[in-house]
Amino acid sequence: MRIANLSGRLVLITEEGTAVDVENASGAVFSADPQAVYARWAEFRAWAADADLPPGTTFDATDLGSPAPAPRQVLAIGLNYRDHASESGFTAPEGLPPVFTKFATSITGPVTDVVLPTGGHTDWEIELVAVIGAHAHHVDQADAWSHVAGLAVGQDLSERIVQLAGPAPQFSLGKSFPGFAPIGPWLVTPDGFEDPDDLELRTTINGEEVQKGRTRDLIFSVPALIAGLSAVLPLLPGDVIFTGTPAGVGLGRTPQRWLTTGDVLVSTIEGIGEIRQRFWSAQLSAE
Ligand code: ZN
């Protein structure tokens, strides 16, 4: 099953790729608010499995918002692929990898224009995003997938100068400029994949491939992250987890490379779809 946020309203995406408005189709049993559905996720799944849906309507991807637009917590994971830890100059973590947040104001839908922070070094990081569907506290790995509502494509856009400024790194600030957390194009439930633990991720800039990896190479898989994070704090319905990026970011290149005005970044995950960002300098976007 796929759900999406179409112009701020919760929709089901049909097999044909059209949208069915959930509030209308359910006779207002479920609200139009995309974030509200996660609090009643099991009930919603049961309804959607049997619902007699009206025909869907076509839509434009530019009208999609994040399938989880206002999570109470956003947890983001660093150095969770060996090849990316190595290109970043770190050894792979043994305990839980570094955890930071992307502040919720940075969340957007899947097709956006992003203003590059002036004087910054803005980098790309494709990431599998998991959205929590059931309160998770002290959850075992074996039981973790049942706490996930679904998966989406995310970009952990990162301004490296702010992120790496001393004396201690500022991961959360450097990764939270407006538009730095696009998520979408929709949420796919875990049963929608042959193997939700092995999905190909791919990033291109202006058509040139810059990142290609598989989620089976995550050091901490989605279930391992949920077990490790929920051992410390409760994960709440609708919370968002950015799970880390594979190699190929601009920081790890020789010479280093940063996003520049006019660049088009396309991030694709197998079985989900793609998100697309176009970048502008502050001066150009003001004209
Ligand atoms: Zn990241």
Residues whose N, C-alpha, C, O or C-beta is under 5 A from the ligand:
A	BS01	ZN	I77 E125 D156 G244 T245
